[in-house]
Amino acid sequence: MLAMTRYYLALLGHSQRYLPAILVYLAVNTVLYTDPKSPLLPQYGISAGSLLVVSCWLTIAMLDIEDPVQRLVTFSHARRWRSILGGATLAVFGCAVALIIVTLAWSMLRSGSFQAGTLALGAAAHALCALFGIAIGLPCSRLLVARVGWSVLAAIFALAAVLLVKWLPLANPLLRALTSQRPLGGPLALAVVTAVLGLLISATVVGRLLRRNA
């Protein structure tokens, strides 16, 4: 699986398809973390939501690089769809971790203070949103959706549901709690469960459909 992770990171790096999403994310952070007097948790809610979108973008962009013939070659070396999906997930999550570090460091420098509890909550929220983004990106990629237009539409509707629909117990409760500075215990625990389950379900369904269509 680690070999697949390195392969996908190299593939994404050479393609440079990561640049638009990451540049937009960095621009959002530059605008967001400007006032040192602003509380960090509401800002973390916005940047975490942005990272959810970026993680979805990176997942789709990375998996869409290979055409069907190249994907068959990759599968012949990996031998299992589990290794391919696991490697892709780790590759995107590794990129997300790098962006999380940049976000936390930038916010700490701009605020001029080190608050371990606040930074830990921010890191957790960003990491969970990255998992949500990967869970959406896997089934919306070329692995299952052949046409780019349908892939984009599917991703947009899924992202809108996860980010904006209040009654879905996914990312929205956590992001609303962060931006409104409400107690985070319940929403954070709920997001941990739903993010991990969502990613597992997404990868399992995609893997089974790929095996059936192979």
PyMOL commands that set and color helices and strands:
alter all, ss='L'
color gray80, all
select helices_A, chain A and resi 2-15+19-32+40-63+68-78+81-111+116-140+148-164+171-180+185-213
alter helices_A, ss='H'
color red, helices_A
deselect
rebuild
show_as cartoon
